[in-house]
Amino acid sequence: MTDILITEFMDEAAVASLKAEFPLVYDARLLDRPDELMKLASGARALIVRNRTQVRGHLLASCRKLVAVGRLGVGLDNIDVDACRKRGIAVIPATGANDVSVAEYVIAGVLVLLRGAFLASARVAAGEWPREALIGREVHGKRLGLIGFGAIGCEVAARAHALGLEVVAHDPYLSAEDPVWQTYHATSVTLDELLATSDAVSLHVPLSDETRDLINGRRLARMKPSAVLINAARGGVVDEAALAKALTGGKLAGALLDVYEREPLPAGSVLDGVPHLILTPHVGGVTRESNARVSRMIADKVRDALRRK
């Protein structure tokens, strides 16, 4: 009998706290063995997942005893939330637990992309001395555009303001009179204005029908050729082929992607070999500290959900 099935990596201390009270299976590679996953899930009362386990379709249908789905993160596009709601299954994201990690990742990306000198180790070690070629830009006085101004966007804005960046943001769910703009020293602008005037653009939106390919070829063309783009939100929000074309053609100065349309990113994808592009494996919100916070939060909430049933 398995009460809790954990299919992706989780902080060991949080796992141990659950194991002390409930029968569980913890296997961070289980999602790569779908038949075994389906079999174990059929008897589980709770699933704990990250972003790769697709809690939908046949897998969700096989979970006959499911009470709760704990998400070790905040995005819910890998979970059929509507189907869970209809069945009375609680969907539990780790809201707020990794905001700082994502914000620090974004700020680091802005600094690295605009300065431009941090990826030259191989050249310098090989005896090159490309000082003039690697004269980059300061972030002080530049404009940072945030698409989406929720909790993570606000954390980014606070750090950006401290570095002397001007912060503008576009969020259709916030009125221009909302006090959050003043609190975080940001200005509400239209999406077109943000894209046309920002030196760095960072995405902070969920993946939905409205945001899929939000940053497409047409919108990339509105950005300044000297601008850089960061996506640590969700794959699918950026048209990867259009971004590759813009970077290859010199229409954009650089980009940092942490999320992709398909994860893991397939070898030989359209992003392979693209210049001025930094790729990381969906780790923007994952640090040792945030992993402990996220895992502890989800462990506590899943425990509460199971105790109530």
C-alpha positions as CSV (number, residue, x, y, z in Angstrom):
1,M,0.0,0.0,0.0
2,T,1.3,3.5,-0.9
3,D,-0.3,6.6,0.5
4,I,2.1,9.1,-1.1
5,L,4.0,8.8,-4.4
6,I,6.8,11.2,-5.1
7,T,7.9,11.2,-8.7
8,E,10.6,13.9,-8.8
9,F,13.4,15.1,-6.6
10,M,12.4,16.5,-3.1
11,D,14.4,17.5,-0.1
12,E,15.3,14.4,1.9
13,A,14.3,15.9,5.3
14,A,10.8,16.6,4.0
15,V,10.5,13.1,2.5
16,A,11.5,11.7,5.9
17,S,8.9,13.7,7.7
18,L,6.2,12.3,5.5
19,K,7.6,8.7,5.7
20,A,7.3,8.8,9.5
21,E,3.5,9.0,9.2
22,F,2.5,7.6,5.8
23,P,3.6,4.7,3.5
24,L,5.3,6.3,0.6
25,V,7.4,5.6,-2.5
26,Y,10.1,8.2,-3.4
27,D,11.7,7.7,-6.8
28,A,13.0,10.8,-8.6
29,R,13.3,8.8,-11.9
30,L,9.9,7.2,-11.7
31,L,8.5,9.6,-14.4
32,D,10.8,8.0,-16.9
33,R,9.2,4.6,-16.3
34,P,5.5,5.3,-17.2
35,D,4.2,1.8,-16.8
36,E,5.6,1.5,-13.3
37,L,4.4,5.1,-12.5
38,M,0.9,4.2,-13.6
39,K,0.8,1.1,-11.5
40,L,2.0,2.8,-8.3
41,A,-0.2,5.9,-8.8
42,S,-3.3,3.7,-9.0
43,G,-3.3,3.2,-5.3
44,A,-1.8,6.4,-4.1
45,R,-3.8,9.0,-2.1
46,A,-1.3,11.8,-2.9
47,L,1.1,12.6,-5.7
48,I,4.0,14.9,-5.2
49,V,5.5,16.1,-8.5
50,R,7.5,18.9,-10.1
51,N,7.0,20.1,-13.6
52,R,7.7,17.0,-15.8
53,T,5.2,14.5,-14.4
54,Q,2.0,15.0,-16.4
55,V,-0.9,14.6,-14.0
56,R,-3.6,14.3,-16.7
57,G,-5.1,11.9,-19.1
58,H,-4.5,8.2,-18.4
59,L,-2.3,8.8,-15.4
60,L,-4.9,10.9,-13.6
61,A,-7.7,8.5,-14.6
62,S,-5.7,5.7,-13.0
63,C,-5.4,7.5,-9.7
64,R,-8.6,6.1,-8.2
65,K,-7.9,7.0,-4.6
66,L,-6.2,10.4,-5.2
67,V,-6.9,13.1,-2.6
68,A,-4.2,15.6,-3.3
69,V,-1.5,16.6,-5.8
70,G,1.4,18.5,-4.3
71,R,3.4,20.6,-6.8
72,L,7.0,21.3,-5.9
73,G,6.9,24.7,-7.6
74,V,4.1,27.1,-8.7
75,G,3.3,26.4,-12.4
76,L,0.3,24.1,-12.9
77,D,0.4,23.5,-16.7
78,N,1.4,19.9,-16.2
79,I,-1.6,19.2,-14.0
80,D,-5.2,19.0,-15.3
81,V,-6.6,21.3,-12.6
82,D,-10.1,21.3,-13.9
83,A,-10.3,17.5,-13.9
84,C,-8.9,17.5,-10.3
85,R,-11.4,20.0,-9.2
86,K,-14.3,18.0,-10.6
87,R,-13.1,15.0,-8.6
88,G,-12.5,16.9,-5.4
89,I,-8.7,16.5,-5.6
90,A,-6.8,19.3,-4.0
91,V,-4.0,20.8,-6.2
92,I,-1.4,22.3,-3.9
93,P,1.3,24.6,-5.4
94,A,4.3,25.9,-3.3
95,T,3.2,29.5,-3.7
96,G,5.9,32.0,-2.6
97,A,8.5,29.4,-1.6
98,N,10.8,29.9,-4.5
99,D,10.2,33.6,-5.4
100,V,13.6,34.7,-4.1
101,S,15.5,32.1,-6.1
102,V,13.8,33.0,-9.3
103,A,14.3,36.7,-8.7
104,E,18.0,36.2,-8.0
105,Y,18.3,34.1,-11.2
106,V,16.8,36.8,-13.3
107,I,19.0,39.6,-11.9
108,A,22.1,37.4,-12.4
109,G,20.9,36.9,-16.0
110,V,20.5,40.6,-16.6
111,L,24.0,41.3,-15.2
112,V,25.7,38.5,-17.2
113,L,23.9,39.3,-20.5
114,L,24.5,43.0,-20.4
115,R,28.1,42.8,-19.2
116,G,28.9,40.1,-21.7
117,A,32.3,39.1,-20.3
118,F,31.6,36.1,-18.1
119,L,31.6,33.4,-20.8
120,A,35.1,34.1,-22.1
121,S,37.0,31.6,-19.8
122,A,38.0,29.3,-22.7
123,R,39.3,32.1,-24.8
124,V,41.3,33.6,-22.0
125,A,42.7,30.2,-21.0
126,A,43.7,29.6,-24.6
127,G,45.9,32.7,-24.6
128,E,43.4,35.2,-26.1
129,W,43.0,38.7,-24.5
130,P,39.8,40.0,-26.0
131,R,39.4,43.1,-23.7
132,E,37.9,45.4,-26.3
133,A,35.5,42.8,-27.7
134,L,34.2,42.1,-24.2
135,I,33.5,45.7,-23.0
136,G,29.9,45.3,-21.9
137,R,27.3,47.5,-20.4
138,E,26.4,48.6,-16.8
139,V,22.9,47.8,-15.6
140,H,22.7,51.1,-13.7
141,G,20.4,53.4,-15.6
142,K,19.1,50.8,-17.9
143,R,15.4,49.9,-18.3
144,L,14.2,46.5,-17.2
145,G,10.8,45.4,-18.5
146,L,8.8,42.8,-16.6
147,I,6.0,41.0,-18.4
148,G,3.8,40.0,-15.5
149,F,4.0,41.7,-12.1
150,G,3.0,39.1,-9.5
151,A,5.0,38.1,-6.5
152,I,8.1,37.0,-8.4
153,G,8.0,40.1,-10.6
154,C,7.9,42.3,-7.5
155,E,10.9,40.5,-6.0
156,V,12.8,41.1,-9.2
157,A,11.8,44.8,-9.2
158,A,13.0,45.3,-5.7
159,R,16.5,44.0,-6.5
160,A,16.6,45.8,-9.8
161,H,15.7,49.1,-8.2
162,A,18.6,48.6,-5.7
163,L,21.0,48.2,-8.7
164,G,19.8,51.5,-10.2
165,L,17.6,50.0,-13.0
166,E,14.5,51.7,-14.1
167,V,11.7,49.1,-13.8
168,V,8.6,49.1,-16.1
169,A,6.1,46.3,-16.2
170,H,3.0,45.1,-18.0
171,D,0.3,43.2,-16.2
172,P,-3.3,43.3,-17.5
173,Y,-4.6,42.1,-14.2
174,L,-3.3,45.1,-12.3
175,S,-4.7,48.6,-12.6
176,A,-2.4,51.6,-13.0
177,E,-3.6,52.9,-9.7
178,D,-2.6,49.7,-7.7
179,P,-0.3,50.6,-4.8
180,V,2.1,47.8,-5.8
181,W,3.6,50.0,-8.5
182,Q,4.7,52.6,-6.0
183,T,5.8,50.0,-3.4
184,Y,8.2,48.4,-5.9
185,H,9.3,51.6,-7.7
186,A,7.8,50.3,-11.0
187,T,5.8,51.9,-13.8
188,S,2.8,50.3,-15.6
189,V,3.2,50.4,-19.4
190,T,1.6,48.7,-22.4
191,L,3.3,45.6,-23.7
192,D,4.3,47.3,-26.9
193,E,6.0,50.2,-25.0
194,L,7.8,47.7,-22.7
195,L,9.2,45.7,-25.7
196,A,10.2,48.8,-27.6
197,T,12.0,50.7,-24.8
198,S,13.5,48.1,-22.5
199,D,17.1,47.1,-22.4
200,A,16.3,43.8,-20.7
201,V,13.0,42.0,-20.8
202,S,12.0,39.2,-18.3
203,L,8.9,37.0,-18.5
204,H,6.8,36.3,-15.4
205,V,3.6,34.8,-16.7
206,P,2.0,31.3,-16.6
207,L,1.6,29.2,-19.7
208,S,-2.0,29.5,-21.0
209,D,-3.9,29.9,-24.3
210,E,-3.3,33.7,-23.9
211,T,0.4,33.5,-23.3
212,R,1.5,30.7,-25.6
213,D,4.0,32.2,-28.1
214,L,3.4,35.6,-26.5
215,I,7.0,36.5,-27.5
216,N,6.8,35.6,-31.2
217,G,8.6,37.0,-34.2
218,R,6.5,40.1,-34.4
219,R,7.1,41.0,-30.8
220,L,10.8,40.2,-30.9
221,A,11.1,42.6,-33.9
222,R,9.7,45.4,-31.6
223,M,12.6,45.0,-29.2
224,K,15.8,47.0,-29.5
225,P,18.7,45.1,-31.2
226,S,20.7,45.9,-28.1
227,A,18.2,44.3,-25.8
228,V,18.3,41.0,-24.0
229,L,15.5,38.5,-23.1
230,I,15.1,36.2,-20.1
231,N,12.6,33.5,-19.7
232,A,12.5,31.7,-16.4
233,A,8.7,31.4,-16.4
234,R,7.3,28.7,-18.7
235,G,8.4,27.1,-22.0
236,G,5.9,27.8,-24.7
237,V,5.7,31.5,-23.8
238,V,8.6,32.2,-26.2
239,D,8.6,31.1,-29.8
240,E,11.9,29.3,-29.8
241,A,12.4,29.3,-33.6
242,A,11.7,33.0,-33.8
243,L,14.1,33.7,-30.9
244,A,16.8,31.6,-32.6
245,K,16.3,33.5,-35.8
246,A,16.5,36.9,-34.0
247,L,19.7,36.0,-32.2
248,T,21.4,34.5,-35.3
249,G,20.5,37.5,-37.4
250,G,21.8,40.0,-34.8
251,K,18.3,41.4,-34.1
252,L,18.7,40.8,-30.4
253,A,21.8,41.1,-28.3
254,G,21.3,38.0,-26.1
255,A,18.9,35.7,-24.3
256,L,18.8,33.4,-21.2
257,L,16.3,30.5,-21.3
258,D,15.6,28.2,-18.3
259,V,12.4,26.7,-19.7
260,Y,11.4,25.2,-23.0
261,E,8.5,23.9,-25.1
262,R,9.8,20.4,-24.5
263,E,11.7,19.4,-21.4
264,P,14.4,18.1,-21.4
265,L,15.3,20.1,-24.4
266,P,15.9,17.6,-27.2
267,A,19.4,17.3,-28.7
268,G,19.7,19.2,-32.0
269,S,16.8,21.5,-31.2
270,V,16.4,24.8,-33.0
271,L,18.3,26.4,-30.1
272,D,21.4,24.3,-30.5
273,G,24.4,26.4,-31.4
274,V,22.6,29.8,-31.4
275,P,24.9,32.7,-30.6
276,H,24.6,34.9,-27.5
277,L,22.2,32.4,-25.9
278,I,22.6,30.9,-22.4
279,L,20.6,27.7,-21.7
280,T,19.9,26.2,-18.2
281,P,17.9,23.1,-17.3
282,H,14.8,24.6,-15.5
283,V,16.7,25.5,-12.3
284,G,15.8,29.2,-11.9
285,G,13.6,28.5,-8.9
286,V,15.7,25.7,-7.5
287,T,18.4,26.4,-4.9
288,R,19.3,24.4,-1.9
289,E,17.4,26.9,0.2
290,S,14.3,27.1,-2.0
291,N,14.2,23.3,-2.4
292,A,14.1,22.9,1.4
293,R,11.3,25.6,1.6
294,V,9.3,24.2,-1.2
295,S,9.6,20.6,0.0
296,R,8.7,21.5,3.6
297,M,5.7,23.5,2.5
298,I,4.3,20.8,0.2
299,A,5.0,18.1,2.8
300,D,3.0,20.0,5.4
301,K,0.1,20.8,3.1
302,V,-0.1,17.2,1.7
303,R,0.0,15.9,5.3
304,D,-2.9,18.1,6.3
305,A,-4.9,17.1,3.2
306,L,-4.5,13.4,4.0
307,R,-5.3,13.8,7.7
308,R,-8.6,15.5,6.7
309,K,-9.7,12.5,4.6
